[in-house]
Amino acid sequence: MWRLRKELNARSFAHSEALALALHDPLTGLPNRRRLLEAFNDLSNNLAPDCFRTVMMLDLDGFKPINDVYGHAFGDNLLTSFASRLTQIVGKDGIVARLGGDEFAIVSPVFSNKSEAAGFARRVLTHISTPFELGDRQISIGACLGIALYPHDGHAITELLRRADIALYRAKSSGRSTYRFFEVEMDASILHRTLLEQRLRQAIPEDRINVHFQPIMDMETGRIAGFEALARWTDSDFGAVPPLEFISIAEDCGIIFELTRHLLARACSAAKAWPEDVYLSFNLSPVQLQDPSLPNQIVSILETHGFPSTRLVLEITETSLVKNPVSARRILTELTEAGVSIALDDFGAGHSSMSYLRDLPIRKVKIDRSFTERMLTDKQCAAIVEAILVLSRGLDIDAIAEGVEESAVHEALSAGGCHFSQGFLYASAVSAEDATGFLSEQSGGRLLFSDKAGPN
């Protein structure tokens, strides 16, 4: 009997252990999705008529690059610390669950009005943004929150999670460390975005994303100095999809690297036919400057298509530098050592830190169109353009004015010492064939342009 009781106790303990493992995340110890579904019934019972709980979805901003740079063990430690911090914020009156990867869900304490829920969301985001001390490293991360209300937005936890996830997509598209409450009209927007994502995943391997080229003019000679490669996609059902829309989708769903490889390969293939003194300018997504393998990927594409690295200019934004300046500096240094030039796009519209120009291997700055378009009517814009031109001359880097649409703006920029410009005054973004045609037309002299030129 004693041995039988011992065996029964051992089996009972093993069963309890197995059940606990089945209901909890093995890394963080948080409840998993299954446990969340079970616990929600208890949390949603006996609410006062005017009270509610929120169901929140969140994931970490920039977790994948941290994982890639520092290793999975470091990433696991970060997730564990993050889970512990979330649990402290939510307390015993709610529940935090890890749904997988860097995706978490929260069922909040009880609230009596929406402003209380908003204040709770802000506190969560504030605590998350406090740097994590892991060993000898200090890591800052952010997150976005999507919020659904129980019972206003649904009674079933699965539906509330779905709606909170929809709100999370809207929050992520609004910026870093933001929150959004679910709204009914979001459903249609997310459905549209989901369908576009499916089409985009098909379009890339089927070679249906095209590259167009907008000339960058040498204002002194009137000849084309280079072309900026711009992505263009026309879907059979959705029609012409704006680049900002489908590039944002590619970034969010993790296929921006695949899209970049596809577009750069096509651009290099077309640019090989240009004269050797005409360069190719290509935009990088901010998330790519956190991938340490980026320089090797770029060099591999150049070698495959036989395009000289010295004729490639990669355009980056100030946003991409702010997120992880150490990683960005290392990647940009490797690219310049391979012969690639770096241009800082939309200069003046962001943080505009002078340290970027001092510390990073940047050879070109592109004056943001918001300044050039208004420089004839706004003294402040004119002063900013003048200051950038003086700065570029002092640092011996090229300045390229974007958004030039009028001859008067062209003349003012030229008088101010700007040597390069691009905009609809000269040409819209055109196909590879038309770009070659532009180069042929200028063989006898300067490329003609007109105020009637417009967007393509």
C-alpha positions in Angstrom: 0.0 0.0 0.0 2.8 2.3 0.8 4.5 1.7 -2.5 1.1 2.1 -4.3 0.5 5.5 -2.6 4.0 6.6 -3.5 3.4 5.7 -7.1 0.0 7.5 -7.2 1.6 10.6 -5.6 4.4 10.5 -8.2 1.9 10.2 -11.1 -0.3 13.0 -9.6 2.7 15.3 -9.4 3.8 14.4 -12.9 0.3 15.1 -14.1 0.3 18.5 -12.4 3.7 19.3 -13.8 2.6 18.4 -17.3 -0.6 20.4 -17.0 1.3 23.4 -15.8 3.7 23.1 -18.7 0.8 22.8 -21.1 -0.7 26.1 -19.8 2.5 28.2 -19.5 5.2 29.5 -21.7 8.4 27.6 -20.9 10.7 30.6 -21.4 9.0 33.4 -19.4 6.7 31.3 -17.2 3.7 33.5 -18.3 0.4 31.9 -19.1 0.2 30.8 -22.8 -2.8 31.3 -25.2 -4.6 28.2 -23.9 -4.3 29.4 -20.3 -5.5 32.9 -21.3 -8.6 31.5 -22.9 -9.4 29.6 -19.7 -8.7 32.4 -17.3 -10.7 35.0 -19.2 -14.0 33.4 -18.2 -13.2 34.0 -14.5 -11.9 37.6 -15.2 -15.0 38.5 -17.2 -17.5 37.3 -14.6 -19.4 39.6 -12.2 -18.5 42.9 -13.8 -20.6 45.9 -12.6 -22.9 47.2 -15.3 -20.8 50.4 -16.0 -17.4 48.7 -15.8 -15.2 46.9 -18.3 -11.9 45.3 -18.9 -9.5 45.8 -21.8 -7.8 43.1 -23.9 -4.5 44.4 -25.2 -2.2 43.1 -27.8 1.4 44.2 -28.1 4.7 43.3 -29.7 8.2 44.7 -29.4 9.6 47.3 -31.8 13.0 46.2 -33.1 13.2 42.8 -31.3 14.4 40.9 -34.4 17.5 43.0 -35.0 18.5 42.8 -31.3 18.1 39.0 -31.5 20.2 38.9 -34.7 23.0 41.2 -33.4 23.3 39.9 -29.8 22.2 36.3 -30.2 19.2 34.3 -29.2 20.3 33.8 -25.6 20.4 37.5 -25.2 17.0 37.8 -26.8 15.6 35.2 -24.5 16.9 37.2 -21.4 15.3 40.3 -22.8 12.0 38.6 -23.3 12.1 37.2 -19.7 12.9 40.7 -18.3 10.2 42.2 -20.4 7.6 39.6 -19.2 8.6 40.3 -15.6 8.2 44.0 -16.1 4.8 43.6 -17.7 3.6 41.4 -14.9 4.5 44.0 -12.3 2.7 46.7 -14.2 -0.5 44.7 -14.6 -0.6 43.3 -11.1 -2.8 40.6 -9.6 -6.1 42.1 -11.0 -5.2 41.3 -14.6 -3.2 38.7 -16.5 -0.3 38.8 -18.9 0.2 36.0 -21.5 2.9 35.3 -24.1 1.3 34.2 -27.3 4.5 33.5 -29.1 7.8 35.2 -30.2 7.6 38.8 -29.1 3.8 38.9 -29.0 2.0 39.4 -25.7 -1.5 39.8 -24.5 -2.9 41.6 -21.5 -6.3 41.4 -19.8 -6.4 44.6 -17.7 -7.8 45.3 -14.3 -11.4 46.6 -14.2 -12.0 50.2 -15.4 -15.0 52.5 -15.1 -14.3 54.8 -18.0 -12.2 54.9 -21.1 -9.8 57.6 -19.8 -8.7 55.2 -17.1 -7.9 52.6 -19.8 -6.0 55.1 -21.8 -4.0 56.1 -18.7 -3.2 52.5 -18.0 -2.0 52.0 -21.6 0.3 55.1 -21.3 1.8 53.7 -18.1 2.5 50.4 -19.8 4.3 52.1 -22.7 6.2 54.3 -20.3 7.5 51.4 -18.3 8.4 49.4 -21.4 10.5 52.3 -22.7 12.7 52.4 -19.6 16.0 50.8 -20.7 16.8 47.2 -19.7 20.1 46.5 -18.0 21.3 43.1 -19.2 24.8 42.3 -18.2 27.0 45.1 -19.4 24.5 46.3 -22.0 21.7 48.8 -21.8 18.9 48.0 -24.3 16.0 50.3 -25.1 13.0 48.9 -26.8 9.5 50.1 -27.6 6.1 48.6 -28.2 2.7 49.5 -29.6 -0.6 48.5 -28.0 -3.9 47.6 -29.6 -6.9 47.7 -27.3 -10.4 46.1 -27.4 -13.0 46.6 -24.7 -15.0 43.8 -23.0 -17.9 43.7 -23.3 -18.3 46.6 -25.7 -16.2 45.1 -28.6 -17.1 41.5 -28.0 -17.7 38.8 -25.4 -15.5 36.0 -26.6 -11.8 36.3 -25.9 -10.9 35.1 -29.4 -12.9 37.9 -31.0 -11.4 40.4 -28.5 -7.9 39.3 -29.3 -8.6 39.6 -33.0 -9.9 43.1 -32.6 -7.1 44.1 -30.4 -4.7 42.8 -33.0 -6.4 44.9 -35.6 -6.0 48.0 -33.4 -2.3 47.0 -32.9 -1.8 47.2 -36.7 -3.2 50.7 -36.7 -1.0 51.7 -33.7 2.1 50.4 -35.5 1.3 52.4 -38.6 0.9 55.5 -36.5 4.4 55.5 -35.0 6.6 54.1 -32.3 5.3 53.5 -28.7 1.6 54.3 -29.4 -1.7 52.8 -28.6 -5.0 52.6 -30.4 -8.5 51.5 -29.4 -10.4 49.3 -31.7 -12.9 51.0 -34.0 -15.3 49.2 -36.3 -14.0 50.9 -39.5 -10.6 49.4 -38.8 -11.9 46.0 -39.7 -12.4 47.0 -43.4 -9.0 48.7 -43.4 -7.2 45.6 -42.0 -9.0 43.3 -44.5 -7.7 45.6 -47.3 -4.2 45.5 -45.9 -4.3 41.8 -45.4 -5.4 41.2 -49.0 -2.6 43.6 -50.2 0.0 41.7 -48.2 -1.1 38.4 -49.8 -0.9 40.0 -53.3 2.5 41.5 -52.5 3.9 38.2 -51.4 2.9 36.7 -54.8 4.0 39.7 -56.8 7.7 39.7 -55.7 8.6 36.2 -56.9 6.4 36.6 -60.0 8.5 39.7 -60.9 5.5 42.1 -61.0 7.1 44.9 -58.9 8.7 47.3 -61.4 11.5 49.8 -61.0 11.2 53.3 -62.5 13.9 55.9 -62.6 13.9 59.6 -61.9 16.8 61.6 -63.2 19.1 63.6 -60.9 20.3 66.6 -62.7 23.7 68.3 -62.7 22.5 71.9 -62.6 25.8 73.3 -63.9 26.0 71.2 -67.0 22.3 70.4 -67.5 23.1 66.8 -67.9 21.9 63.7 -66.0 24.3 62.8 -63.1 22.3 59.7 -62.0 18.9 58.2 -61.5 17.0 57.4 -58.4 15.3 53.9 -58.5 11.7 54.0 -57.4 9.4 51.0 -56.8 6.1 50.8 -58.8 3.4 48.2 -58.5 0.1 47.9 -60.3 -2.1 45.1 -59.1 -4.8 43.6 -61.4 -7.5 44.3 -58.8 -6.2 47.1 -56.6 -4.7 49.1 -59.4 -1.7 51.3 -58.8 -0.6 50.8 -55.2 1.3 53.8 -53.7 4.9 52.9 -52.8 4.5 54.2 -49.3 1.7 51.7 -48.8 3.2 48.5 -50.1 6.7 49.3 -48.7 5.2 49.8 -45.3 3.4 46.5 -45.6 6.6 44.8 -46.6 8.4 46.2 -43.6 5.7 45.1 -41.2 5.3 41.6 -42.5 9.1 40.9 -42.8 9.5 40.7 -46.6 11.3 44.1 -47.1 14.6 42.3 -47.5 13.2 40.1 -50.2 11.6 43.1 -51.9 14.9 45.1 -51.7 16.9 42.2 -53.3 14.4 42.0 -56.1 14.3 45.7 -56.8 18.1 46.3 -56.5 18.7 43.4 -58.9 16.4 44.9 -61.5 17.8 48.4 -61.0 21.4 47.2 -61.4 20.5 45.2 -64.5 19.1 48.3 -66.1 21.8 50.7 -64.9 24.6 48.5 -66.6 23.5 50.0 -69.9 24.1 53.6 -68.8 27.3 55.6 -69.3 30.0 54.9 -66.6 29.7 58.4 -65.2 25.9 58.0 -64.4 25.2 56.6 -61.0 22.3 54.6 -59.5 20.6 55.8 -56.3 18.6 53.3 -54.3 16.6 53.7 -51.1 17.1 51.5 -48.1 14.3 50.8 -45.5 15.2 51.9 -41.9 14.8 48.3 -40.7 17.5 47.1 -43.0 20.2 49.2 -41.2 19.8 46.9 -38.3 20.7 43.8 -40.2 24.4 43.1 -40.0 24.3 40.9 -43.1 23.1 43.8 -45.3 26.6 44.8 -46.7 27.2 41.2 -47.9 23.8 41.0 -49.5 24.4 44.3 -51.4 27.8 43.3 -52.6 26.5 39.9 -53.7 23.8 41.5 -55.8 26.4 43.9 -57.4 28.7 41.1 -58.2 26.0 38.9 -59.6 24.9 41.6 -62.0 28.3 43.0 -62.8 27.5 46.5 -61.5 30.4 48.5 -60.0 29.9 49.4 -56.4 31.4 52.9 -57.0 28.3 53.7 -59.2 25.8 52.8 -56.4 24.5 55.4 -53.9 22.3 54.1 -51.1 19.8 56.5 -49.7 19.0 56.3 -45.9 16.8 58.4 -43.7 17.6 60.0 -40.4 14.9 57.7 -38.8 17.1 54.7 -39.6 20.0 56.2 -37.8 18.1 57.2 -34.6 16.9 53.6 -34.0 20.3 52.0 -33.6 23.2 54.4 -34.4 25.9 51.9 -33.4 24.6 49.2 -35.7 24.0 51.8 -38.5 27.6 53.1 -38.3 29.1 49.6 -38.5 26.9 48.7 -41.5 27.5 52.0 -43.4 31.3 51.7 -42.8 31.3 48.3 -44.3 29.3 49.5 -47.3 31.7 52.4 -48.0 34.7 50.2 -47.6 33.1 48.1 -50.4 33.0 51.3 -52.6 29.3 52.2 -52.1 28.4 55.9 -51.4 25.8 56.9 -48.8 23.3 59.7 -49.2 21.2 61.1 -46.3 17.6 61.5 -47.6 15.0 64.1 -46.6 17.7 66.1 -44.8 16.3 68.8 -42.6 12.9 67.2 -42.1 13.9 64.9 -39.2 16.3 65.3 -36.3 19.0 66.7 -38.6 21.8 65.9 -36.2 25.1 67.4 -37.4 26.9 64.5 -35.7 25.6 62.2 -38.5 27.5 64.1 -41.1 30.6 64.2 -38.8 30.6 60.6 -37.6 29.1 58.7 -40.5 30.5 58.2 -44.0 27.8 60.3 -45.8 28.8 61.8 -49.1 25.5 63.3 -50.2 22.5 65.0 -48.5 19.1 65.4 -50.2 17.3 68.6 -49.2 13.8 67.7 -48.3 11.1 68.8 -50.8 9.1 70.5 -48.1 11.8 73.2 -48.1 12.5 73.5 -51.8 8.8 73.7 -52.7 8.3 76.7 -50.5 11.6 78.4 -50.6 10.3 81.2 -52.9 7.4 82.1 -50.6 8.7 81.2 -47.1 11.7 83.0 -45.7 12.3 80.3 -43.2 12.4 77.6 -45.8 14.7 79.7 -48.0 17.0 80.2 -45.0 17.1 76.5 -44.3 18.0 75.6 -47.9 20.7 78.2 -47.8 22.1 76.8 -44.6 22.2 73.3 -45.9 24.0 74.4 -49.0 26.6 76.3 -47.0 27.0 73.2 -44.7 27.4 70.8 -47.6 30.1 73.0 -49.2 32.0 73.3 -45.8 31.9 69.5 -45.4 32.7 68.9 -49.1 29.6 66.7 -49.7 27.1 67.0 -52.5 23.7 68.6 -51.9 20.7 67.4 -54.0 17.5 69.4 -53.9 14.4 67.3 -54.1 10.9 68.4 -55.4 12.0 70.9 -58.0 8.8 71.7 -60.0 9.3 75.3 -61.2 12.0 77.0 -63.3 12.1 79.8 -60.7 13.0 77.3 -58.0 15.7 75.8 -60.3 17.2 79.3 -60.9 17.1 80.2 -57.2 18.9 76.9 -56.3 21.5 77.4 -59.0 22.2 80.9 -57.8 22.6 79.6 -54.3 25.3 77.2 -55.3 23.2 74.0 -55.4 24.8 71.6 -58.0 22.3 68.8 -58.2 18.5 68.6 -58.2 15.6 66.3 -59.1 11.9 66.8 -59.5 9.0 66.9 -61.9 10.4 70.0 -63.6 13.0 67.7 -65.3 11.1 64.4 -65.5 8.8 62.0 -63.6 10.0 58.5 -62.7 10.1 56.6 -66.0 10.7 53.1 -67.2 14.2 51.7 -67.8 13.7 52.1 -71.5 12.6 55.8 -71.2 15.6 56.5 -68.9 17.9 55.2 -71.6 16.1 57.4 -74.0 16.8 60.5 -71.8 20.5 59.6 -71.9 20.4 59.4 -75.7 18.6 62.7 -76.0 21.2 64.5 -74.0 24.1 63.1 -76.0 24.2 66.2 -78.1 23.9 68.6 -75.2 21.7 69.5 -72.2 18.5 67.7 -71.4 15.6 70.0 -72.0 12.9 70.4 -69.4 9.6 72.2 -69.0 7.3 73.5 -66.2 4.7 71.2 -67.7 6.4 68.1 -66.6 4.4 66.3 -63.9 4.0 63.2 -61.8 3.8 59.8 -63.4 
